[in-house]
Amino acid sequence: MKKRATIIINVLKVAILFITCTILFYFAIQWIHSEYEDMHRYDRPEGSMLKVDKHKKSGAFNQLVRFYQNGE
């Protein structure tokens, strides 16, 4: 009977530890999400801007050919 009680207590300890770590992980993810939620990633850059695409023709076929040639 004493052996069963120790097993049950050890299982409860592991369960409490698992639940505590899961709750801490959940709140850490929520905190990280709230930090990055208000960040505007697609705002126009400030200062001088530079156009990256140097090709004049930007049709779908030309883009596909450039992709196969350059891997871009």
C-alpha positions as CSV (number, residue, x, y, z in Angstrom):
1,M,0.0,0.0,0.0
2,K,2.9,2.4,0.8
3,K,4.5,1.7,-2.6
4,R,1.3,2.7,-4.4
5,A,1.1,5.9,-2.4
6,T,4.6,6.8,-3.4
7,I,3.9,6.1,-7.1
8,I,0.8,8.2,-7.0
9,I,2.7,11.1,-5.3
10,N,5.5,10.9,-7.9
11,V,2.9,10.9,-10.7
12,L,1.2,13.9,-9.2
13,K,4.6,15.7,-8.9
14,V,5.3,15.1,-12.6
15,A,1.8,16.1,-13.6
16,I,2.1,19.4,-11.6
17,L,5.5,20.1,-13.1
18,F,4.2,19.4,-16.6
19,I,1.1,21.6,-16.1
20,T,3.2,24.4,-14.6
21,C,5.7,24.3,-17.5
22,T,2.9,24.3,-20.0
23,I,1.2,27.3,-18.4
24,L,4.6,29.2,-18.3
25,F,5.2,28.4,-21.9
26,Y,1.7,29.6,-22.9
27,F,2.1,32.9,-21.2
28,A,5.6,33.4,-22.6
29,I,4.2,32.8,-26.1
30,Q,1.4,35.3,-25.4
31,W,3.9,37.9,-24.2
32,I,6.1,37.5,-27.3
33,H,3.0,37.7,-29.5
34,S,1.9,41.0,-27.8
35,E,5.4,42.4,-28.2
36,Y,5.4,41.8,-32.0
37,E,1.7,42.4,-32.7
38,D,2.1,46.2,-33.0
39,M,5.2,46.1,-35.1
40,H,4.5,47.3,-38.6
41,R,6.7,45.3,-40.9
42,Y,5.4,46.6,-44.1
43,D,5.8,50.4,-43.5
44,R,7.6,52.3,-46.1
45,P,11.3,52.6,-45.2
46,E,12.5,56.0,-44.0
47,G,15.4,57.8,-45.7
48,S,16.6,57.2,-49.2
49,M,15.1,54.2,-51.0
50,L,16.7,52.1,-53.7
51,K,14.7,50.0,-56.2
52,V,15.9,46.4,-56.2
53,D,14.4,45.2,-59.5
54,K,16.7,46.5,-62.3
55,H,14.8,44.7,-65.2
56,K,12.4,46.8,-67.2
57,K,10.2,44.0,-68.4
58,S,8.5,42.3,-65.5
59,G,6.1,39.9,-67.2
60,A,5.3,36.5,-65.7
61,F,7.3,34.7,-68.4
62,N,10.3,37.0,-68.0
63,Q,10.3,36.5,-64.3
64,L,10.1,32.7,-64.7
65,V,13.1,32.8,-67.1
66,R,15.1,35.0,-64.7
67,F,14.2,32.6,-61.9
68,Y,15.6,29.6,-63.8
69,Q,18.7,31.5,-65.0
70,N,19.7,33.2,-61.8
71,G,17.8,31.4,-59.1
72,E,16.2,34.7,-58.0
